[in-house]
């Protein structure tokens, strides 16, 4: 694996929406870095980076006036192929990721796991800042900047999370949301190998996030490898932390593909504010509730 932070392991998208749903439940109850340096000696990388940002800003200005109607239902014309990929992802999860996550959780103390997760989450901070700017949300950009700076310094590189203790929660975002703000429709539902549930828009967003994260251009090779390892370890830890919920979806559902697809689309649309009022309860499906009413 390259020394990048943007290369997601198995079911990273699925883990993200499970994580978001469980965080929402808690709130209701009480809430790629490659090896290239950006430096005066390497002006080509800096120029390329500026071109990427300029192009994305231009597309943003063009798309800002083309807001799409909120999607409804499921668009999955590639269901046959998606089900084959789902079966592959399921096999990899069963043979590798689930056993690895169990071992990871049993060996590492919880404070160590929390530190790894904090560190990995902090690596996404610069990308959150860039996307907040591209979305025209300066308040979020400032808050994400403060959070990243505080956790990187006082939090010792992100191992600790003093920003949250001070009420600086930040706003996690991604280029998929940026495309949504610019007016891009979600496109077809896709299940991608080793990534899991997503949409065409969010898949493009995942790839672009790798390019626009400033850390990609400043971390040297050794630190880039550490960042990659931390991101992978964090995903393994997430798989262990939400094991019961994921297992119920993947191994206990009558149709795990349909259930994962429904959960992903409903939660993603909820995150993007594409449902409101009474629709929120329908869009946010409780993962602990029996989906078949038994």
Secondary structure, DSSP 8 states (H G I E B T S, - for coil): --S-S----TTHHHHHHHHHHHHHHHHHH-----S---STT-HHHHHHHHHHHHHHHHHHHHHTT-------S---TTHHHHHHHHHHHHHHIIIIIHHHHHHHHHHS-HHHHHHHHHHHHHHTHHHHHHHHHHTT-HHHHHHHHHHHHHHHHTTTTTTS-HHHHTT-------HHHHHHHTT----SEEEETTTEEEEHHHHHHHHHHHHH-THHHHS-HHHHHHHHHHHHHHHHHHHHHTHHHHHHHHHSSSSHHHHHHHHHHHHHHHHTT---TTHHHHHS--TTS-TT--
